[in-house]
Amino acid sequence: MRPPLNRPKGQGSAVIWDLFTFEHLMTNQVIHLIYWAGLAIITLGVFGTIGAAVGVAIRDPFPFGLLLAIPVLIGGLLVMGALVLLWRSFCEFYVAIFRISDDLAVLRADVEAERKRVDGPPLI
């Protein structure tokens, strides 16, 4: 059994203590930033796809450029939609794995508390 950690008192020192000990994981706070950053990158890809479709339509003569630009635009938007779904599922999977870790930590604490309760104080 692991000895309890002597946690310092005070809000500021508790945050620093959590950074160094891994007792509380910061994944839930950080994953939101990672998720939105990924969506921003995917959005840049959407704008690039729209720009490529417009560039193809402008560069080629009227009927051929437009006939080529429409499938490029539709295909690009479908791929970007699939990327958004994949990115969301990846981030949810990541959060689920770390929530399992939190649940296991709670279960371990419950088992240790039950052992202390059942064993009781030592008889001397």
Contacts in CASP RR format, 6 or more apart in sequence:
PFRMAT RR
TARGET T0000
AUTHOR 0000-0000-0000
METHOD contacts of the structure
MODEL  1
MRPPLNRPKGQGSAVIWDLFTFEHLMTNQVIHLIYWAGLAIITLGVFGTI
GAAVGVAIRDPFPFGLLLAIPVLIGGLLVMGALVLLWRSFCEFYVAIFRI
SDDLAVLRADVEAERKRVDGPPLI
1 112 0 8 1.000
1 115 0 8 1.000
5 21 0 8 1.000
5 23 0 8 1.000
7 14 0 8 1.000
7 17 0 8 1.000
8 14 0 8 1.000
8 17 0 8 1.000
17 23 0 8 1.000
18 24 0 8 1.000
18 26 0 8 1.000
19 26 0 8 1.000
25 98 0 8 1.000
25 101 0 8 1.000
25 102 0 8 1.000
27 94 0 8 1.000
27 95 0 8 1.000
27 98 0 8 1.000
28 95 0 8 1.000
28 98 0 8 1.000
31 91 0 8 1.000
31 94 0 8 1.000
31 95 0 8 1.000
34 91 0 8 1.000
35 87 0 8 1.000
35 88 0 8 1.000
35 91 0 8 1.000
38 87 0 8 1.000
39 84 0 8 1.000
39 87 0 8 1.000
42 80 0 8 1.000
42 81 0 8 1.000
42 83 0 8 1.000
42 84 0 8 1.000
42 87 0 8 1.000
45 80 0 8 1.000
46 76 0 8 1.000
46 77 0 8 1.000
46 80 0 8 1.000
49 72 0 8 1.000
49 73 0 8 1.000
49 75 0 8 1.000
49 76 0 8 1.000
49 77 0 8 1.000
49 79 0 8 1.000
49 80 0 8 1.000
50 73 0 8 1.000
52 72 0 8 1.000
53 69 0 8 1.000
53 70 0 8 1.000
53 72 0 8 1.000
53 73 0 8 1.000
54 69 0 8 1.000
55 69 0 8 1.000
56 65 0 8 1.000
56 68 0 8 1.000
56 69 0 8 1.000
56 72 0 8 1.000
57 65 0 8 1.000
57 66 0 8 1.000
57 68 0 8 1.000
57 69 0 8 1.000
59 65 0 8 1.000
60 68 0 8 1.000
END
